Amino acid sequence: MSLAAFLAFAGLVIFAAISPGPAVLMSARTGLTEGFRTGVMLAMGIGTGAVIWALAAMFGLGLVFAAAPAALWALKLGGAAYLLWMAWHLWRDAATPFVTEDSRPVPRSPFAAFRLGLWTNLANPKAAVMFSSIFLGTLQPGTPIWMLAALLAVIFTAETLWNSLVARIFSLDRTRARYISLKTVIDRTFGGALALLGVKIAAT
């Protein structure tokens, strides 16, 4: 792979990371409600999920989807169901008063935050199709292992840094104060957006 192809790959990965989706929504809400540190662990889970989908694409999952569309359909329905489940919980609990960090018991553990980020990204099987398209356009037969590892590192870094930044922005005191005053509206907005994304994943 040439330097130009590598840079093109990195640009596509960064664009995919910053595009609005379930991962960005979950990073924003985690930053709002649980702070930056928890948001970083969530972002690392999101980055790991992206690497898993990228590995699947490297090993030809896109070809499997093309040969057996029912497999992609089943994954889409499973991912959509997970997002709709999260959306329902956000909507249902939106009117529950926000508990400030000072009086809140132990927050979500680092592992729980990582797991949430991982499952949030794995709930979107379209990532596998996207990575398959990117790899088909940039990878050549016989690409060395170190180059593949470098590409995976770019994916993990882009996803983790971007979603950490989103969590940081939404964890700021001014943002959190605004959230507390508009919790019901914001949570139901997040829930509605997640539900729409879930429906879109299932329908497209």
C-alpha positions in Angstrom: 0.0 0.0 0.0 1.4 3.4 -1.0 1.5 6.4 1.4 -1.3 8.1 -0.6 -3.5 5.0 -0.3 -2.8 4.8 3.5 -3.7 8.5 3.9 -6.9 8.0 1.9 -7.8 5.1 4.1 -7.1 7.2 7.3 -9.3 10.0 5.9 -12.2 7.6 5.2 -11.9 6.1 8.7 -11.9 9.5 10.3 -14.9 10.6 8.3 -16.7 7.4 9.3 -15.8 8.0 13.0 -17.2 11.5 13.1 -20.4 10.9 11.2 -23.4 10.9 13.5 -24.5 7.5 14.7 -25.3 5.4 17.8 -21.7 5.6 19.0 -21.5 9.4 19.0 -24.9 9.7 20.6 -23.9 7.3 23.4 -20.6 9.1 23.9 -22.4 12.4 24.3 -24.9 11.1 26.8 -22.3 9.3 28.8 -20.2 12.4 29.0 -23.3 14.3 30.2 -24.4 11.9 32.8 -21.3 10.1 34.0 -18.3 12.3 33.2 -15.2 12.3 31.0 -13.4 9.3 32.5 -16.4 7.0 32.0 -16.7 8.5 28.5 -13.1 7.5 27.7 -13.7 3.9 28.6 -16.9 3.9 26.6 -14.9 5.3 23.6 -12.3 2.6 24.0 -15.1 0.0 23.8 -16.4 1.8 20.6 -12.9 1.7 19.1 -12.6 -2.0 19.9 -16.0 -2.7 18.3 -14.8 -0.9 15.2 -11.6 -3.0 15.1 -13.7 -6.2 15.4 -15.8 -5.2 12.4 -12.7 -4.2 10.5 -11.2 -7.7 11.2 -14.4 -9.3 10.1 -14.2 -7.2 6.9 -10.5 -8.3 6.3 -11.6 -11.9 6.6 -14.3 -11.5 4.0 -17.5 -11.0 6.0 -18.7 -8.6 3.3 -18.5 -11.5 0.8 -20.5 -13.6 3.2 -23.2 -10.9 3.4 -23.2 -10.7 -0.4 -23.6 -14.5 -0.8 -26.1 -14.9 2.0 -28.1 -11.7 2.5 -30.1 -13.3 5.2 -27.1 -13.2 7.5 -26.8 -9.5 7.1 -30.6 -9.1 7.6 -30.4 -11.1 10.8 -27.5 -9.0 12.1 -29.3 -5.8 11.2 -32.4 -6.9 13.1 -30.4 -7.9 16.1 -28.5 -4.6 16.1 -31.7 -2.6 15.6 -33.4 -4.4 18.5 -30.5 -3.5 20.8 -30.6 0.2 19.8 -34.4 0.2 20.2 -34.0 -1.4 23.7 -31.6 1.4 24.7 -33.9 4.0 23.2 -36.8 2.7 25.2 -34.9 2.9 28.5 -33.7 6.5 27.7 -37.3 7.5 26.9 -38.8 5.7 29.9 -36.4 7.1 32.4 -36.2 10.6 31.0 -38.4 12.1 33.7 -36.4 10.6 36.5 -34.5 13.5 38.3 -30.8 13.7 37.7 -28.7 12.6 40.6 -25.6 14.8 41.0 -22.2 13.1 41.2 -21.7 14.2 44.8 -24.6 12.2 46.1 -24.6 9.4 43.5 -23.3 6.0 44.6 -20.5 4.2 42.7 -20.7 5.2 39.0 -20.7 2.8 36.1 -17.5 0.7 36.3 -14.8 1.1 33.6 -15.5 -2.4 32.4 -19.3 -1.7 32.2 -18.6 1.5 30.2 -16.2 -0.4 27.9 -18.8 -3.1 27.4 -21.6 -0.6 26.6 -19.3 1.1 24.0 -18.4 -2.3 22.5 -22.0 -3.5 22.2 -23.2 -0.1 20.9 -20.7 -0.4 18.0 -21.3 -4.0 17.4 -25.1 -3.3 17.1 -24.4 -1.6 13.8 -23.4 -4.3 11.3 -23.3 -1.7 8.5 -19.8 -1.0 9.8 -18.7 -4.3 8.5 -20.0 -3.5 5.0 -18.4 -0.1 5.1 -15.0 -1.5 6.1 -15.3 -4.1 3.4 -15.8 -1.4 0.8 -12.9 0.6 2.1 -10.6 -2.5 2.2 -11.6 -3.5 -1.3 -10.6 -0.1 -2.6 -7.3 0.3 -0.7 -5.9 -3.1 0.1 -3.9 -5.2 -2.3 -3.2 -9.0 -2.2 -0.2 -9.7 -0.1 -0.4 -6.6 2.1 2.1 -7.3 5.0 0.8 -8.0 8.4 2.4 -4.9 9.9 0.5 -2.8 7.4 -2.8 -4.4 8.4 -2.0 -3.9 12.1 -1.3 -0.2 11.3 -4.7 0.1 9.6 -6.4 -1.4 12.6 -4.5 1.0 14.9 -5.8 3.9 12.8 -9.3 2.7 13.1 -9.1 2.2 16.9 -7.3 5.6 17.4 -9.8 7.5 15.3 -12.9 6.0 16.9 -11.5 6.3 20.5 -10.2 9.9 20.2 -13.3 11.3 18.5 -15.7 9.7 20.9 -13.5 10.7 23.8 -13.6 14.3 22.5 -17.4 14.1 22.3 -17.6 12.8 25.8 -15.3 15.6 27.0 -17.3 18.4 25.4 -20.5 17.1 26.9 -18.9 16.5 30.3 -18.1 20.2 30.8 -19.9 21.9 33.8 -21.8 24.3 31.7 -23.1 21.6 29.4 -24.0 19.4 32.4 -25.8 22.3 34.1 -27.9 22.8 31.0 -28.6 19.1 30.8 -29.9 19.0 34.4 -32.3 21.7 33.6 -33.6 20.0 30.4 -33.0 16.4 31.3 -36.4 15.1 30.2 -36.3 16.8 26.8 -32.6 15.9 26.1 -33.0 12.2 27.2 -36.1 11.8 25.0 -34.3 13.4 22.1 -31.4 11.0 22.6 -33.8 8.1 22.9 -35.8 9.2 19.8 -32.6 9.6 17.8 -31.4 6.1 18.8 -34.7 4.6 17.9 -34.6 6.3 14.5 -31.1 4.9 13.9 -32.3 1.5 14.9 -35.2 1.6 12.5 -32.8 2.9 9.7 -30.4 0.1 10.3 -33.2 -2.5 10.0 -34.7 -0.9 7.0 -31.7 -0.2 4.8 
